[in-house]
């Protein structure tokens, strides 16, 4: 039986670090990117040399990542518990899932505008990628308050690494527009703030 199925056996203190090494694997960011890449292969149908198709592929990955995170945070908002319930429910996970809903909406519209392909809004393709992302993380109803915050940190880390890699690749390919540049940079800036808040939440739970 995998470590994911035995999360309930860990104390809150033991949970910190388990998420990274066991749930996400030895190379969590690489694993997440590989999973997403496979999920959107049918959507992209592209070689790296085709700038337009490369842009569609990377935007599909990004959109799916945002949807997966939005769903995860919405669930965390519903099931958070413990002494920090009110703050976690409304101000932390509540704010995160609402902001991610806006990020998702902006990303889809940006993708359609840049590619002139309305299939970028295809809910089946988006959900397929989102589901692959969600399968890489423990389900919120199974987690303690500390485990929720620890897993959320991994989500944020995966997001920022994926966006960073996407930014570099699109820039090198010459298909990073000024508007997309601005959107991605603003998104990462916001998510670094989320990372800080979640990091402090973990410390609070550990009374550190």
C-alpha positions as a Markdown table, in Angstrom:
| # | Residue | x | y | z |
|---|---|---|---|---|
| 1 | Unk | 0.0 | 0.0 | 0.0 |
| 2 | Unk | 1.4 | 3.4 | -1.0 |
| 3 | Unk | 2.2 | 6.2 | 1.5 |
| 4 | Unk | -0.6 | 8.3 | 0.1 |
| 5 | Unk | -3.2 | 5.7 | 1.4 |
| 6 | Unk | -1.6 | 5.9 | 4.9 |
| 7 | Unk | -1.5 | 9.6 | 5.5 |
| 8 | Unk | -3.8 | 9.2 | 8.5 |
| 9 | Unk | -1.0 | 7.3 | 10.2 |
| 10 | Unk | 1.3 | 10.3 | 10.4 |
| 11 | Unk | 1.3 | 12.9 | 13.1 |
| 12 | Unk | 1.1 | 16.5 | 12.1 |
| 13 | Unk | 4.8 | 17.0 | 12.7 |
| 14 | Unk | 5.7 | 13.9 | 10.6 |
| 15 | Unk | 3.4 | 15.2 | 7.8 |
| 16 | Unk | 5.8 | 18.0 | 7.0 |
| 17 | Unk | 8.2 | 16.7 | 4.4 |
| 18 | Unk | 6.2 | 13.6 | 3.6 |
| 19 | Unk | 4.2 | 15.5 | 1.1 |
| 20 | Unk | 7.3 | 16.4 | -0.9 |
| 21 | Unk | 9.2 | 13.2 | -0.8 |
| 22 | Unk | 6.4 | 10.6 | -0.9 |
| 23 | Unk | 3.3 | 12.1 | -2.5 |
| 24 | Unk | 5.1 | 14.2 | -5.1 |
| 25 | Unk | 8.0 | 11.9 | -5.7 |
| 26 | Unk | 11.7 | 12.4 | -6.0 |
| 27 | Unk | 11.3 | 15.0 | -8.7 |
| 28 | Unk | 7.9 | 16.5 | -8.0 |
| 29 | Unk | 8.1 | 19.4 | -10.5 |
| 30 | Unk | 9.4 | 17.2 | -13.2 |
| 31 | Unk | 6.8 | 14.5 | -12.5 |
| 32 | Unk | 4.0 | 17.1 | -12.6 |
| 33 | Unk | 5.2 | 18.6 | -15.8 |
| 34 | Unk | 5.5 | 15.2 | -17.4 |
| 35 | Unk | 2.0 | 14.2 | -16.4 |
| 36 | Unk | 0.6 | 17.5 | -17.8 |
| 37 | Unk | 2.5 | 17.1 | -21.0 |
| 38 | Unk | 1.1 | 13.7 | -21.6 |
| 39 | Unk | -2.4 | 14.8 | -20.8 |
| 40 | Unk | -2.3 | 17.6 | -23.4 |
| 41 | Unk | -0.5 | 15.7 | -26.1 |
| 42 | Unk | -3.7 | 15.1 | -28.0 |
| 43 | Unk | -4.6 | 18.7 | -27.7 |
| 44 | Unk | -1.2 | 20.0 | -28.8 |
| 45 | Unk | -0.2 | 17.6 | -31.6 |
| 46 | Unk | 2.9 | 19.7 | -32.0 |
| 47 | Unk | 6.6 | 19.6 | -32.4 |
| 48 | Unk | 8.7 | 22.1 | -30.4 |
| 49 | Unk | 9.7 | 23.8 | -33.6 |
| 50 | Unk | 6.1 | 24.9 | -34.3 |
| 51 | Unk | 5.8 | 28.2 | -32.4 |
| 52 | Unk | 2.0 | 28.5 | -32.7 |
| 53 | Unk | 1.4 | 24.9 | -31.6 |
| 54 | Unk | 4.0 | 25.2 | -28.8 |
| 55 | Unk | 2.1 | 28.2 | -27.5 |
| 56 | Unk | -1.2 | 26.3 | -27.6 |
| 57 | Unk | 0.4 | 23.3 | -25.8 |
| 58 | Unk | 1.9 | 25.4 | -23.0 |
| 59 | Unk | -1.2 | 27.5 | -22.5 |
| 60 | Unk | -3.3 | 24.3 | -22.3 |
| 61 | Unk | -0.9 | 23.0 | -19.6 |
| 62 | Unk | -1.2 | 26.3 | -17.7 |
| 63 | Unk | -5.0 | 26.5 | -17.9 |
| 64 | Unk | -5.3 | 22.9 | -16.7 |
| 65 | Unk | -3.0 | 23.6 | -13.8 |
| 66 | Unk | -5.0 | 26.6 | -12.8 |
| 67 | Unk | -8.3 | 24.7 | -12.9 |
| 68 | Unk | -6.8 | 21.8 | -10.9 |
| 69 | Unk | -5.6 | 24.2 | -8.2 |
| 70 | Unk | -8.9 | 26.0 | -8.1 |
| 71 | Unk | -10.8 | 22.8 | -7.6 |
| 72 | Unk | -8.3 | 21.7 | -4.9 |
| 73 | Unk | -8.5 | 25.0 | -3.0 |
| 74 | Unk | -12.3 | 25.1 | -3.2 |
| 75 | Unk | -12.4 | 21.7 | -1.6 |
| 76 | Unk | -9.9 | 22.8 | 1.1 |
| 77 | Unk | -12.2 | 25.8 | 1.7 |
| 78 | Unk | -15.1 | 23.4 | 2.3 |
| 79 | Unk | -13.4 | 20.9 | 4.6 |
| 80 | Unk | -10.8 | 22.9 | 6.6 |
| 81 | Unk | -11.3 | 22.4 | 10.3 |
| 82 | Unk | -9.7 | 23.0 | 13.7 |
| 83 | Unk | -8.9 | 26.0 | 15.7 |
| 84 | Unk | -7.9 | 28.0 | 12.6 |
| 85 | Unk | -11.2 | 27.2 | 10.8 |
| 86 | Unk | -12.6 | 30.7 | 10.4 |
| 87 | Unk | -9.4 | 32.2 | 9.1 |
| 88 | Unk | -8.6 | 29.2 | 6.9 |
| 89 | Unk | -12.1 | 28.9 | 5.5 |
| 90 | Unk | -12.6 | 32.5 | 4.6 |
| 91 | Unk | -9.3 | 34.3 | 4.4 |
| 92 | Unk | -6.9 | 31.6 | 3.2 |
| 93 | Unk | -8.5 | 28.9 | 1.1 |
| 94 | Unk | -11.6 | 31.0 | 0.3 |
| 95 | Unk | -9.4 | 33.8 | -1.1 |
| 96 | Unk | -7.2 | 31.4 | -2.9 |
| 97 | Unk | -9.9 | 29.6 | -4.8 |
| 98 | Unk | -11.7 | 32.8 | -5.7 |
| 99 | Unk | -8.4 | 34.3 | -7.0 |
| 100 | Unk | -7.6 | 31.2 | -9.0 |
| 101 | Unk | -11.1 | 31.4 | -10.6 |
| 102 | Unk | -10.1 | 34.8 | -11.9 |
| 103 | Unk | -6.7 | 33.6 | -13.0 |
| 104 | Unk | -8.3 | 30.7 | -14.9 |
| 105 | Unk | -10.7 | 33.0 | -16.6 |
| 106 | Unk | -8.0 | 35.4 | -17.6 |
| 107 | Unk | -5.7 | 32.6 | -18.9 |
| 108 | Unk | -8.4 | 31.0 | -21.1 |
| 109 | Unk | -9.3 | 34.4 | -22.7 |
| 110 | Unk | -5.6 | 35.2 | -23.2 |
| 111 | Unk | -5.0 | 31.8 | -24.8 |
| 112 | Unk | -8.0 | 32.2 | -27.2 |
| 113 | Unk | -6.8 | 35.7 | -28.1 |
| 114 | Unk | -3.2 | 34.7 | -28.8 |
| 115 | Unk | -4.0 | 31.5 | -30.7 |
| 116 | Unk | -7.4 | 32.4 | -32.3 |
| 117 | Unk | -8.5 | 28.9 | -31.3 |
| 118 | Unk | -11.7 | 28.7 | -29.2 |
| 119 | Unk | -10.9 | 25.0 | -28.5 |
| 120 | Unk | -8.6 | 26.4 | -25.8 |
| 121 | Unk | -11.8 | 26.7 | -23.7 |
| 122 | Unk | -12.8 | 23.1 | -24.3 |
| 123 | Unk | -13.9 | 21.8 | -20.9 |
| 124 | Unk | -13.1 | 18.2 | -21.7 |
| 125 | Unk | -9.4 | 19.0 | -22.5 |
| 126 | Unk | -9.1 | 21.4 | -19.5 |
| 127 | Unk | -10.6 | 18.8 | -17.1 |
| 128 | Unk | -8.4 | 16.1 | -18.4 |
| 129 | Unk | -5.3 | 18.1 | -17.5 |
| 130 | Unk | -6.8 | 19.3 | -14.2 |
| 131 | Unk | -7.5 | 15.7 | -13.2 |
| 132 | Unk | -3.9 | 14.7 | -13.8 |
| 133 | Unk | -2.8 | 17.5 | -11.5 |
| 134 | Unk | -5.3 | 16.5 | -8.8 |
| 135 | Unk | -4.2 | 12.9 | -8.9 |
| 136 | Unk | -0.7 | 14.0 | -7.8 |
| 137 | Unk | -1.9 | 15.4 | -4.5 |
| 138 | Unk | -3.8 | 14.1 | -1.5 |
| 139 | Unk | -7.5 | 14.8 | -1.5 |
| 140 | Unk | -8.4 | 17.6 | 0.9 |
| 141 | Unk | -11.1 | 15.7 | 2.9 |
| 142 | Unk | -8.5 | 13.2 | 4.1 |
| 143 | Unk | -6.1 | 15.8 | 5.5 |
| 144 | Unk | -5.5 | 17.6 | 8.8 |
| 145 | Unk | -5.2 | 21.4 | 8.9 |
| 146 | Unk | -1.4 | 21.1 | 8.8 |
| 147 | Unk | -1.5 | 18.6 | 5.9 |
| 148 | Unk | -3.8 | 20.9 | 4.0 |
| 149 | Unk | -1.4 | 23.8 | 4.3 |
| 150 | Unk | 1.6 | 21.6 | 3.5 |
| 151 | Unk | 0.0 | 20.2 | 0.4 |
| 152 | Unk | -1.0 | 23.7 | -0.7 |
| 153 | Unk | 2.6 | 24.7 | -0.5 |
| 154 | Unk | 3.5 | 21.9 | -2.9 |
| 155 | Unk | 0.7 | 23.1 | -5.2 |
| 156 | Unk | 2.1 | 26.6 | -5.2 |
| 157 | Unk | 5.7 | 25.3 | -5.8 |
| 158 | Unk | 4.5 | 23.2 | -8.7 |
| 159 | Unk | 2.6 | 26.1 | -10.2 |
| 160 | Unk | 5.6 | 28.5 | -10.0 |
| 161 | Unk | 8.0 | 26.0 | -11.4 |
| 162 | Unk | 5.7 | 25.2 | -14.3 |
| 163 | Unk | 5.2 | 28.9 | -15.1 |
| 164 | Unk | 8.9 | 29.6 | -14.9 |
| 165 | Unk | 9.7 | 26.8 | -17.3 |
| 166 | Unk | 6.9 | 27.9 | -19.6 |
| 167 | Unk | 8.1 | 31.5 | -19.6 |
| 168 | Unk | 11.7 | 30.5 | -20.5 |
| 169 | Unk | 10.6 | 28.2 | -23.3 |
| 170 | Unk | 8.1 | 30.6 | -24.9 |
| 171 | Unk | 10.6 | 33.5 | -24.7 |
| 172 | Unk | 13.3 | 31.3 | -26.4 |
| 173 | Unk | 10.8 | 30.4 | -29.1 |
| 174 | Unk | 10.0 | 34.0 | -29.7 |
| 175 | Unk | 6.3 | 33.6 | -28.9 |
| 176 | Unk | 6.1 | 35.3 | -25.6 |
| 177 | Unk | 4.1 | 38.5 | -26.2 |
| 178 | Unk | 4.4 | 41.5 | -23.9 |
| 179 | Unk | 0.9 | 40.9 | -22.6 |
| 180 | Unk | 1.5 | 37.2 | -21.8 |
| 181 | Unk | 4.8 | 38.2 | -20.2 |
| 182 | Unk | 3.0 | 40.6 | -18.0 |
| 183 | Unk | 0.2 | 38.1 | -17.1 |
| 184 | Unk | 2.7 | 35.3 | -16.2 |
| 185 | Unk | 4.9 | 37.6 | -14.1 |
| 186 | Unk | 1.9 | 39.1 | -12.2 |
| 187 | Unk | 0.6 | 35.6 | -11.6 |
| 188 | Unk | 3.8 | 34.3 | -10.1 |
| 189 | Unk | 4.1 | 37.4 | -8.0 |
| 190 | Unk | 0.7 | 36.7 | -6.5 |
| 191 | Unk | 1.4 | 33.1 | -6.0 |
| 192 | Unk | 4.7 | 33.9 | -4.2 |
| 193 | Unk | 2.5 | 35.8 | -1.7 |
| 194 | Unk | 0.2 | 32.8 | -1.4 |
| 195 | Unk | 3.3 | 30.7 | -0.7 |
| 196 | Unk | 4.4 | 33.1 | 2.1 |
| 197 | Unk | 0.9 | 32.9 | 3.7 |
| 198 | Unk | 0.8 | 29.1 | 3.5 |
| 199 | Unk | 4.3 | 28.8 | 4.9 |
| 200 | Unk | 3.3 | 30.9 | 7.9 |
| 201 | Unk | 0.1 | 28.8 | 8.3 |
| 202 | Unk | 2.3 | 25.7 | 8.6 |
| 203 | Unk | 4.5 | 27.4 | 11.2 |
| 204 | Unk | 1.4 | 28.4 | 13.2 |
| 205 | Unk | 0.1 | 24.9 | 13.2 |
| 206 | Unk | 3.4 | 23.6 | 14.4 |
| 207 | Unk | 3.5 | 26.4 | 17.0 |
| 208 | Unk | 6.9 | 27.4 | 15.6 |
